[in-house]
Amino acid sequence: MIKAFRYISQKTKNSPKPPVSEQPCAHRPQWHELESPNGRDSPSIESPLASPTKKCSLCKEQKHNERVYRLKLIAGLSLPFILSSLDLTIVATATSTIASHFNQFDELNWIITAFSLTSTTFIPIFGQLSDVFGRHPVLQVALFFMLIGSILCAAAQTWGMLLLGRALQGTGAAGIGNLIMIILADKVSLKENAKNKSLFTLIGGVGYAVGPIIGGYLTDSNWRYCFVVPIPIAVLSHILIFVLLRNDLVEGSMFKKGSRWSSILPALATVDIGGSILFIFGVGLIILAATWGGATYSWSSREVLAPLIVGSICFLAFFVYEYLLEPGKIFARIFPRQVAMLPYSLFERRDTIWLAILNFSTGAASYSIFYFISIYFIVVAGYSTSKAGLELLYYIPGLGAGVYLSVYMCNVRPRQTFFPLNLGGVLNTVGLAMVTYAISAQDTNLLSGMLVITGAGVGLRLMPSSLHTAGIWPERLAPAMSLMQVALPFGGTLGLTIMTSVFNNKFGHSSALTSLEGAGSTLNVHDTNSLSFLNDLPASVKESVQLAGKNAIMWAYISILPIMGISLMTAMIMGNVWVNMKAKSIDDESQDSSQDSGERERSEVIYVPYLWALSKGTINAHKRISKPNSSNI
């Protein structure tokens, strides 16, 4: 018995060990994301797993290339992104000084309007041009517009020259901001996309917040320095992008590297000229009317009604035109080579509409903070202009916390976009509601705390919104991203218009202000220095003016709370994007070493309302695989 036991033990000890299942290489897809013959929206087919092999040098090289590409993106795009965000707000505290220099104080609105008009209307045009001509040349053109515009503004000798420079700056900002968001989503997985955009979201938020502070200090020396600062940044950005990224960015569909100049005209023939014209006039005239209404002219004046009516007609005509440019429609037969700038089929997936509404509300929330909080601290709290600008710094840590939390929720747990988008909506709504209460109670400490909460809400939405867009439209990245980039400033402009109208109605026509000789009946929210007349008022009169200002600002914030509520309800009926969910391995016991063995990951999307599918228990049945438009780095 003992001998038999020893014999069995010896044989077992000497017998070869069974082979351990190993993970397949990262470059060999564990899940072949094959679509069924019925198309993308039908259930996907999964082929058998690749044969197990040891991690090879190709996998290591691929990961190395991914890291290098990400570092190139950060090094090459950080400066231009700071430039585009900083240029919007750096002149916020200098508008009255600039307008007074040219004896155009009554027209100082145009310093902001000239920029906002072009920075909004040209966003989708740059998106389509980047598809046709490639990311690199179009980004360089946008930087060139920014450079020339800054030079014209810095050297401006006439009012017209200054406004032309501001319009060119806005055109450049439209291209830079949109192209950078598109480039960050090109050629990478949604996981890498989330990492990249989280960093740039924080960079942009800091640029928006510190712009007025930097502009205020520069204006103390010379207002022209506000336009001199962007010049070296633009030049250095030109060089960095050319050196680091020109060979890595996505090429155009019609104009590629090595293409002859003679191919430019055939490439331009594919651009949606009619749609571009309708969009520029539609959005541009609406923004113009919204900027003038209640501030420069009354809402019932022909100066406001004419552009508002014509702009609305052009805006609606744009969507009709894009619909008729779809394959098989009448305009598609008349212009067979043209490609729609914002294809009507984008709206077939409902999340496109819901995301646009979310971005619209995010713009309204952020613009309200940038402009009306400063007005509160100047009018009600009695702060100086520079000190009021410093109070906006409370917004930055909230924005950073929101961005960090969105990164965690998209990359670590639960690796989904639905939850940060909804949480951001809750924080935005609660934050602005509490801002309204803090203003009515004149509680400065509570107001500062709510700036942090509101900033967190904005930060939670900015990156997941772009990530969700890339997830639902990976094959139409440029037009989808362009639509979202338009929605944010458009929402900010219209939200600011609503608040300005309410404020002017409550404050400008209050008994405390109308009794003051020489005090205007309206306020330009872009120029906090226009409130300097308050410093010369007697104490008793100043107190009544501050009370009127407090009530007016409170009602201004109440007026945009319905927008926040609509966006909150909209977020609840959205679909969902799962960011790089890991596929099951060959052997369950080897899951612990998935990172080391380069386990294949994939991203999935659900187009129907997520909560509805969750309640029905049909999430897996509705899931589809989302793939980037190019995986080659």
KETI-581162 format. One line per field, with one value per residue (C-alpha): z, x, y; residue number from 1. Coordinates in nm, 3 decimals, m for minus. Layout:
zz	Z,...;
xx	X,...;
yy	Y,...;
num	NUM,...;
***
This chain:
zz	0.000,0.096,m0.218,m0.432,m0.273,m0.329,m0.689,m0.762,m0.590,m0.791,m1.121,m1.039,m0.943,m1.260,m1.499,m1.709,m1.584,m1.799,m2.004,m1.851,m2.071,m2.164,m2.278,m2.643,m2.760,m2.738,m3.114,m3.176,m3.100,m2.844,m2.977,m3.352,m3.368,m3.672,m3.761,m3.889,m4.254,m4.148,m4.051,m3.751,m3.546,m3.557,m3.305,m3.348,m3.429,m3.227,m3.388,m3.194,m2.987,m3.129,m3.040,m2.721,m2.776,m2.564,m2.552,m2.848,m2.932,m3.154,m2.849,m2.664,m2.967,m3.000,m2.637,m2.675,m2.984,m2.797,m2.515,m2.757,m2.953,m2.635,m2.526,m2.870,m2.843,m2.503,m2.608,m2.942,m2.855,m2.501,m2.605,m2.885,m2.660,m2.388,m2.658,m2.780,m2.429,m2.296,m2.592,m2.515,m2.166,m2.150,m2.280,m2.047,m1.807,m2.082,m2.306,m2.164,m2.182,m2.543,m2.650,m2.480,m2.663,m2.997,m2.870,m2.930,m2.577,m2.696,m2.930,m2.691,m2.723,m3.060,m2.902,m2.765,m3.037,m3.325,m3.155,m3.046,m3.388,m3.579,m3.299,m3.304,m3.670,m3.817,m3.589,m3.817,m4.127,m3.984,m3.893,m4.252,m4.392,m4.162,m4.310,m4.666,m4.633,m4.320,m3.958,m3.981,m4.262,m4.135,m3.778,m3.910,m4.102,m3.785,m3.595,m3.877,m3.844,m3.470,m3.528,m3.790,m3.580,m3.273,m3.472,m3.616,m3.271,m3.110,m3.385,m3.441,m3.533,m3.610,m3.464,m3.782,m3.778,m3.420,m3.495,m3.802,m3.584,m3.325,m3.597,m3.724,m3.369,m3.330,m3.659,m3.542,m3.202,m3.374,m3.571,m3.290,m3.027,m3.259,m3.432,m3.102,m2.973,m3.299,m3.297,m2.937,m3.043,m3.360,m3.371,m3.001,m2.791,m2.578,m2.272,m2.412,m2.539,m2.184,m2.045,m2.312,m2.293,m1.915,m1.920,m2.191,m2.020,m1.711,m1.922,m2.095,m1.770,m1.615,m1.928,m1.910,m1.539,m1.530,m1.853,m1.690,m1.413,m1.657,m1.875,m1.580,m1.483,m1.845,m1.900,m1.609,m1.824,m2.177,m2.323,m2.634,m2.423,m2.410,m2.783,m2.778,m2.545,m2.799,m3.074,m2.942,m2.824,m3.176,m3.338,m3.099,m3.154,m3.530,m3.482,m3.225,m3.432,m3.748,m3.577,m3.354,m3.522,m3.896,m3.975,m3.716,m3.773,m3.983,m4.352,m4.560,m4.773,m5.084,m5.016,m4.880,m4.828,m5.162,m5.335,m5.598,m5.557,m5.856,m5.642,m5.407,m5.630,m5.671,m5.293,m5.235,m5.463,m5.192,m4.925,m4.830,m4.950,m4.932,m4.583,m4.465,m4.587,m4.427,m4.099,m4.083,m4.147,m3.927,m3.615,m3.671,m3.698,m3.398,m3.186,m3.311,m3.219,m2.882,m2.809,m2.905,m2.750,m2.420,m2.404,m2.710,m2.850,m2.713,m2.803,m3.000,m3.219,m3.584,m3.520,m3.308,m3.475,m3.829,m3.761,m3.522,m3.781,m4.076,m3.866,m3.747,m4.105,m4.222,m3.927,m4.006,m4.377,m4.292,m4.148,m4.446,m4.680,m4.494,m4.510,m4.886,m4.924,m4.789,m5.043,m5.283,m5.205,m5.458,m5.357,m5.349,m5.717,m5.805,m5.613,m5.630,m5.499,m5.197,m4.850,m4.583,m4.319,m4.043,m4.197,m4.111,m4.036,m3.725,m3.556,m3.624,m3.301,m3.033,m2.812,m3.063,m2.974,m2.601,m2.598,m2.781,m2.514,m2.240,m2.396,m2.442,m2.070,m1.975,m2.177,m2.006,m1.663,m1.725,m1.895,m1.613,m1.364,m1.567,m1.608,m1.345,m1.041,m1.102,m1.129,m0.793,m0.614,m0.764,m0.724,m0.407,m0.217,m0.315,m0.436,m0.681,m1.035,m0.977,m0.645,m0.803,m1.072,m0.808,m0.660,m0.980,m0.877,m0.651,m0.973,m1.070,m0.788,m0.846,m1.216,m1.143,m0.898,m1.154,m1.425,m1.195,m1.087,m1.449,m1.533,m1.249,m1.349,m1.716,m1.676,m1.345,m1.215,m1.354,m1.687,m1.829,m1.951,m1.835,m1.467,m1.484,m1.731,m1.493,m1.181,m1.354,m1.435,m1.072,m0.945,m1.206,m1.114,m0.738,m0.759,m0.956,m0.736,m0.427,m0.601,m0.641,m0.271,m0.165,m0.370,m0.218,0.131,0.049,0.188,0.029,0.187,0.064,m0.281,m0.298,m0.198,m0.464,m0.726,m0.639,m0.675,m1.006,m1.137,m1.044,m1.235,m1.547,m1.514,m1.480,m1.812,m2.044,m2.100,m2.085,m2.335,m2.593,m2.501,m2.547,m2.885,m2.998,m2.876,m3.064,m3.383,m3.425,m3.802,m3.821,m3.562,m3.717,m3.784,m3.456,m3.252,m3.441,m3.346,m2.978,m2.999,m3.143,m2.880,m2.584,m2.685,m2.843,m2.512,m2.327,m2.552,m2.541,m2.167,m2.109,m2.325,m2.113,m1.793,m1.929,m2.035,m1.695,m1.515,m1.720,m1.668,m1.290,m1.225,m1.506,m1.454,m1.075,m0.886,m0.722,m1.055,m1.264,m1.003,m1.067,m1.328,m1.592,m1.500,m1.798,m1.807,m1.931,m1.835,m2.057,m1.884,m2.078,m1.911,m1.533,m1.537,m1.652,m1.289,m1.163,m1.116,m0.798,m0.621,m0.629,m0.480,m0.129,0.122,0.151,m0.226,m0.278,m0.037,m0.231,m0.558,m0.409,m0.298,m0.648,m0.794,m0.561,m0.660,m1.029,m1.023,m0.826,m1.088,m1.365,m1.225,m1.169,m1.540,m1.650,m1.390,m1.627,m1.877,m1.608,m1.524,m1.889,m1.926,m1.607,m1.744,m2.083,m1.931,m1.777,m2.116,m2.277,m2.386,m2.248,m2.356,m2.180,m2.199,m2.277,m2.103,m2.082,m2.285,m2.110,m2.128,m2.243,m1.894,m1.603,m1.380,m1.588,m1.549,m1.278,m1.527,m1.789,m1.779,m1.820,m2.098,m2.296,m2.262,m2.540,m2.445,m2.632,m2.592,m2.618,m2.672,m2.623,m2.833,m2.652,m2.314,m2.064,m1.770,m1.986,m2.097,m1.737,m1.613,m1.889,m1.833,m2.203,m2.182,m2.334,m2.620,m2.712,m2.674,m2.983,m3.025,m3.072,m3.261,m3.332,m3.692,m3.706,m3.478,m3.636,m3.442;
xx	0.000,0.279,0.472,0.164,0.116,0.485,0.461,0.153,0.313,0.633,0.443,0.234,0.543,0.730,0.435,0.436,0.214,m0.085,m0.034,m0.173,m0.401,m0.247,m0.408,m0.400,m0.189,m0.338,m0.314,m0.514,m0.874,m1.036,m1.368,m1.394,m1.636,m1.816,m2.152,m2.440,m2.536,m2.830,m2.607,m2.460,m2.777,m2.841,m2.692,m2.320,m2.155,m1.861,m1.609,m1.404,m1.115,m0.769,m0.528,m0.332,0.017,0.273,0.279,0.493,0.699,0.422,0.198,0.470,0.535,0.166,0.138,0.454,0.311,m0.011,0.180,0.392,0.086,m0.089,0.215,0.228,m0.137,m0.084,0.233,0.097,m0.260,m0.246,m0.125,m0.378,m0.660,m0.559,m0.546,m0.901,m1.050,m0.847,m0.926,m1.298,m1.278,m0.946,m1.110,m1.412,m1.270,m1.117,m1.417,m1.501,m1.136,m1.105,m1.434,m1.346,m1.012,m1.198,m1.480,m1.729,m1.854,m2.213,m2.099,m1.874,m2.104,m1.944,m1.610,m1.774,m2.038,m1.787,m1.604,m1.908,m2.076,m1.789,m1.678,m2.021,m2.126,m1.803,m1.776,m1.949,m1.782,m1.438,m1.562,m1.656,m1.339,m1.134,m1.307,m1.237,m0.885,m0.756,m0.710,m0.360,m0.400,m0.739,m0.609,m0.316,m0.558,m0.761,m0.445,m0.353,m0.690,m0.628,m0.278,m0.385,m0.684,m0.467,m0.218,m0.497,m0.648,m0.314,m0.227,m0.581,m0.596,m0.967,m1.281,m1.346,m0.995,m1.044,m1.377,m1.232,m0.955,m1.206,m1.410,m1.098,m1.009,m1.354,m1.318,m0.988,m1.132,m1.419,m1.174,m0.924,m1.176,m1.371,m1.068,m0.897,m1.206,m1.224,m0.852,m0.868,m1.136,m0.957,m0.760,m0.803,m1.032,m1.299,m1.084,m0.793,m1.040,m1.170,m0.820,m0.730,m1.049,m1.052,m0.718,m0.825,m1.157,m0.969,m0.730,m1.022,m1.204,m0.897,m0.852,m1.211,m1.186,m0.848,m0.906,m1.084,m0.822,m0.530,m0.714,m0.776,m0.409,m0.296,m0.547,m0.396,m0.082,m0.225,m0.535,m0.338,m0.147,m0.469,m0.420,m0.040,m0.038,m0.207,0.047,0.350,0.117,m0.026,0.320,0.451,0.135,0.194,0.543,0.451,0.163,0.375,0.668,0.479,0.149,0.151,0.228,m0.010,m0.339,m0.622,m0.597,m0.879,m1.116,m1.044,m0.712,m0.432,m0.058,0.111,m0.205,m0.154,m0.290,m0.514,m0.714,m0.829,m1.118,m1.259,m1.232,m1.416,m1.694,m1.786,m1.833,m2.191,m2.192,m2.569,m2.594,m2.298,m2.455,m2.791,m2.624,m2.404,m2.696,m2.937,m2.724,m2.543,m2.859,m3.020,m2.712,m2.704,m3.069,m3.018,m2.718,m2.897,m3.235,m3.295,m2.939,m2.880,m3.235,m3.575,m3.714,m3.997,m3.764,m3.709,m3.334,m3.402,m3.711,m3.568,m3.255,m3.451,m3.718,m3.479,m3.235,m3.507,m3.623,m3.266,m3.207,m3.517,m3.432,m3.089,m3.239,m3.475,m3.178,m2.975,m3.269,m3.304,m2.929,m2.965,m2.901,m3.193,m3.343,m3.381,m3.078,m2.860,m2.948,m2.885,m2.555,m2.434,m2.083,m2.181,m2.180,m2.411,m2.233,m2.462,m2.629,m2.996,m2.946,m2.748,m3.082,m3.205,m3.034,m3.223,m2.917,m2.787,m3.078,m3.055,m2.681,m2.733,m2.986,m2.741,m2.461,m2.701,m2.782,m2.415,m2.334,m2.614,m2.488,m2.123,m2.190,m2.422,m2.140,m1.876,m2.080,m2.353,m2.156,m1.913,m2.208,m2.340,m2.010,m1.975,m2.333,m2.446,m2.128,m1.949,m1.630,m1.389,m1.377,m1.051,m1.167,m1.495,m1.296,m1.096,m1.418,m1.459,m1.156,m1.388,m1.530,m1.197,m1.161,m1.522,m1.456,m1.143,m1.328,m1.603,m1.353,m1.167,m1.491,m1.602,m1.268,m1.319,m1.677,m1.587,m1.257,m1.275,m1.628,m1.891,m1.717,m2.031,m2.131,m2.493,m2.417,m2.176,m2.408,m2.702,m2.503,m2.370,m2.726,m2.829,m2.533,m2.592,m2.959,m2.904,m2.599,m2.775,m3.086,m2.867,m2.682,m3.022,m3.098,m2.753,m2.801,m3.144,m3.000,m2.680,m2.479,m2.136,m1.989,m2.277,m2.246,m1.876,m1.954,m2.224,m1.974,m1.776,m2.087,m2.188,m1.834,m1.839,m2.164,m2.017,m1.696,m1.894,m2.069,m1.807,m1.590,m1.860,m2.067,m1.788,m1.724,m2.090,m2.090,m1.787,m1.954,m2.281,m2.129,m1.773,m1.819,m1.943,m1.720,m1.659,m2.022,m2.149,m1.877,m1.934,m2.301,m2.214,m1.951,m2.212,m2.473,m2.257,m2.181,m2.526,m2.684,m2.452,m2.541,m2.917,m2.910,m2.717,m2.969,m3.259,m3.080,m2.983,m3.339,m3.477,m3.204,m3.257,m3.631,m3.595,m3.289,m3.281,m3.644,m3.645,m3.745,m3.402,m3.221,m3.465,m3.451,m3.078,m2.998,m2.757,m2.796,m2.881,m3.184,m2.989,m2.671,m2.407,m2.314,m1.987,m1.865,m1.859,m1.679,m2.007,m2.121,m1.861,m2.131,m2.234,m1.917,m2.026,m2.373,m2.472,m2.492,m2.872,m2.924,m2.654,m2.829,m3.155,m2.969,m2.794,m3.129,m3.270,m2.959,m2.988,m3.350,m3.272,m2.983,m3.194,m3.471,m3.213,m3.096,m3.453,m3.518,m3.268,m3.361,m3.624,m3.343,m3.158,m3.474,m3.534,m3.176,m3.211,m3.517,m3.352,m3.049,m3.274,m3.406,m3.064,m2.892,m2.555,m2.197,m1.982,m1.618,m1.380,m1.556,m1.326,m1.416,m1.412,m1.085,m1.026,m0.964,m1.140,m0.840,m0.618,m0.831,m0.608,m0.325,m0.539,m0.353,m0.016,m0.127,m0.292,m0.650,m0.866,m1.116,m1.411,m1.667,m2.039,m2.337,m2.711,m2.927,m3.260,m3.324,m3.096,m3.339,m3.616,m3.392,m3.278,m3.637,m3.720,m3.405,m3.312,m2.983,m2.771,m3.017,m2.981,m2.602,m2.394,m2.017,m1.871,m1.543,m1.319,m1.297,m0.935,m0.730,m0.396,m0.162;
yy	0.000,0.231,0.137,0.204,0.546,0.632,0.517,0.734,1.033,0.992,0.965,1.271,1.469,1.376,1.419,1.735,2.018,2.106,2.419,2.737,2.936,3.266,3.583,3.668,3.957,4.304,4.350,4.033,4.124,3.901,4.017,4.055,4.342,4.215,4.362,4.160,4.191,4.404,4.695,4.871,4.890,4.515,4.271,4.224,3.892,3.774,3.544,3.289,3.411,3.438,3.164,3.227,3.362,3.530,3.903,4.004,4.307,4.440,4.485,4.674,4.891,4.968,5.079,5.286,5.456,5.530,5.699,5.900,6.009,6.123,6.324,6.484,6.582,6.742,6.924,7.040,7.135,7.277,7.623,7.677,7.555,7.801,8.067,8.001,8.002,8.294,8.517,8.515,8.664,8.849,9.168,9.143,9.403,9.618,9.687,10.031,10.141,10.024,10.182,10.511,10.519,10.518,10.744,10.461,10.398,10.356,10.077,9.885,9.582,9.517,9.427,9.114,9.071,9.069,8.783,8.581,8.604,8.445,8.211,8.045,8.055,7.915,7.609,7.354,7.498,7.422,7.075,6.997,7.153,6.930,6.625,6.741,6.886,6.713,6.819,6.969,7.227,7.345,7.384,7.586,7.810,7.867,7.962,8.199,8.374,8.410,8.548,8.804,8.907,8.964,9.172,9.388,9.445,9.527,9.775,9.908,10.275,10.284,10.131,9.933,9.787,9.671,9.502,9.331,9.194,9.071,8.900,8.723,8.622,8.471,8.284,8.142,8.047,7.862,7.649,7.594,7.486,7.258,7.103,7.024,6.842,6.643,6.561,6.439,6.190,6.075,5.750,5.666,5.450,5.615,5.546,5.749,6.006,6.050,6.104,6.358,6.560,6.573,6.753,6.996,7.063,7.177,7.386,7.557,7.625,7.784,7.998,8.123,8.204,8.378,8.572,8.868,8.882,8.888,9.139,9.368,9.384,9.429,9.709,9.901,9.934,9.941,9.775,9.674,9.420,9.215,9.153,9.134,8.830,8.595,8.675,8.479,8.201,8.168,8.169,7.903,7.697,7.705,7.566,7.300,7.161,7.150,6.978,6.736,6.652,6.712,6.346,6.200,6.382,6.242,6.330,6.474,6.273,6.481,6.655,6.438,6.472,6.509,6.630,6.896,7.246,7.182,6.940,7.220,7.328,6.974,6.936,7.264,7.137,6.884,7.155,7.238,7.601,7.653,7.507,7.712,8.038,7.961,7.861,8.171,8.408,8.212,8.177,8.507,8.717,8.545,8.613,8.973,9.027,8.859,9.080,9.401,9.319,9.492,9.627,9.847,9.856,9.763,9.421,9.581,9.789,9.706,9.683,9.374,9.227,9.234,9.023,8.799,8.715,8.680,8.477,8.241,8.184,8.115,7.882,7.674,7.682,7.540,7.220,7.188,7.230,6.967,6.727,6.777,6.717,6.362,6.083,6.044,6.387,6.668,6.878,6.567,6.513,6.878,6.892,6.530,6.605,6.812,6.659,6.800,7.010,6.877,6.570,6.546,6.178,6.282,6.344,5.991,5.895,6.084,6.127,6.382,6.612,6.542,6.612,6.941,7.045,6.945,7.149,7.440,7.439,7.398,7.710,7.903,7.796,7.884,8.220,8.325,8.270,8.452,8.770,8.812,8.701,8.988,9.226,9.104,9.159,9.508,9.633,9.456,9.366,9.687,9.518,9.675,9.538,9.351,9.203,9.094,8.916,8.731,8.589,8.388,8.183,7.980,7.839,7.676,7.416,7.314,7.275,7.072,6.847,6.791,6.703,6.463,6.295,6.259,6.096,5.849,5.771,5.725,5.538,5.351,5.302,5.264,5.342,5.501,5.847,5.841,5.895,6.192,6.368,6.328,6.412,6.723,6.827,6.785,6.990,7.261,7.293,7.278,7.505,7.780,7.751,7.800,8.084,8.251,8.200,8.324,8.640,8.707,8.650,8.844,8.553,8.593,8.279,8.063,8.220,8.133,7.776,7.747,7.865,7.552,7.332,7.490,7.457,7.088,7.045,7.203,7.000,6.677,6.739,6.884,6.577,6.304,6.503,6.487,6.125,6.036,6.212,6.012,5.694,5.735,5.880,5.744,5.731,6.094,6.250,6.593,6.698,6.551,6.721,7.048,7.045,7.006,7.278,7.516,7.434,7.544,7.908,7.938,7.841,8.076,8.369,8.313,8.241,8.561,8.748,8.625,8.722,9.064,9.141,9.043,9.235,9.551,9.531,9.495,9.711,9.965,10.063,10.048,10.362,10.373,10.400,10.603,10.879,10.919,11.178,11.047,10.679,10.466,10.243,9.945,9.767,9.615,9.289,9.276,9.595,9.594,9.929,10.086,10.045,10.292,10.559,10.374,10.486,10.853,10.800,10.910,10.626,10.632,10.631,10.370,10.133,10.151,10.094,9.790,9.648,9.696,9.533,9.235,9.172,9.217,8.968,8.721,8.732,8.707,8.373,8.256,8.316,8.047,7.785,7.636,7.569,7.375,7.181,7.088,6.967,6.762,6.583,6.544,6.372,6.108,5.989,5.956,5.640,5.535,5.471,5.210,5.316,5.028,4.743,4.441,4.137,3.800,3.615,3.259,3.133,3.298,3.226,3.452,3.765,3.907,3.951,4.121,4.449,4.286,4.061,4.338,4.217,4.348,4.617,4.759,5.036,4.980,5.208,5.190,5.425,5.376,5.547,5.377,5.388,5.241,4.953,4.904,4.879,4.630,4.427,4.454,4.643,4.365,4.324,4.692,4.721,4.792,4.813,5.162,5.181,5.483,5.600,5.489,5.272,5.329,5.550;
num	1,2,3,4,5,6,7,8,9,10,11,12,13,14,15,16,17,18,19,20,21,22,23,24,25,26,27,28,29,30,31,32,33,34,35,36,37,38,39,40,41,42,43,44,45,46,47,48,49,50,51,52,53,54,55,56,57,58,59,60,61,62,63,64,65,66,67,68,69,70,71,72,73,74,75,76,77,78,79,80,81,82,83,84,85,86,87,88,89,90,91,92,93,94,95,96,97,98,99,100,101,102,103,104,105,106,107,108,109,110,111,112,113,114,115,116,117,118,119,120,121,122,123,124,125,126,127,128,129,130,131,132,133,134,135,136,137,138,139,140,141,142,143,144,145,146,147,148,149,150,151,152,153,154,155,156,157,158,159,160,161,162,163,164,165,166,167,168,169,170,171,172,173,174,175,176,177,178,179,180,181,182,183,184,185,186,187,188,189,190,191,192,193,194,195,196,197,198,199,200,201,202,203,204,205,206,207,208,209,210,211,212,213,214,215,216,217,218,219,220,221,222,223,224,225,226,227,228,229,230,231,232,233,234,235,236,237,238,239,240,241,242,243,244,245,246,247,248,249,250,251,252,253,254,255,256,257,258,259,260,261,262,263,264,265,266,267,268,269,270,271,272,273,274,275,276,277,278,279,280,281,282,283,284,285,286,287,288,289,290,291,292,293,294,295,296,297,298,299,300,301,302,303,304,305,306,307,308,309,310,311,312,313,314,315,316,317,318,319,320,321,322,323,324,325,326,327,328,329,330,331,332,333,334,335,336,337,338,339,340,341,342,343,344,345,346,347,348,349,350,351,352,353,354,355,356,357,358,359,360,361,362,363,364,365,366,367,368,369,370,371,372,373,374,375,376,377,378,379,380,381,382,383,384,385,386,387,388,389,390,391,392,393,394,395,396,397,398,399,400,401,402,403,404,405,406,407,408,409,410,411,412,413,414,415,416,417,418,419,420,421,422,423,424,425,426,427,428,429,430,431,432,433,434,435,436,437,438,439,440,441,442,443,444,445,446,447,448,449,450,451,452,453,454,455,456,457,458,459,460,461,462,463,464,465,466,467,468,469,470,471,472,473,474,475,476,477,478,479,480,481,482,483,484,485,486,487,488,489,490,491,492,493,494,495,496,497,498,499,500,501,502,503,504,505,506,507,508,509,510,511,512,513,514,515,516,517,518,519,520,521,522,523,524,525,526,527,528,529,530,531,532,533,534,535,536,537,538,539,540,541,542,543,544,545,546,547,548,549,550,551,552,553,554,555,556,557,558,559,560,561,562,563,564,565,566,567,568,569,570,571,572,573,574,575,576,577,578,579,580,581,582,583,584,585,586,587,588,589,590,591,592,593,594,595,596,597,598,599,600,601,602,603,604,605,606,607,608,609,610,611,612,613,614,615,616,617,618,619,620,621,622,623,624,625,626,627,628,629,630,631,632,633;
***
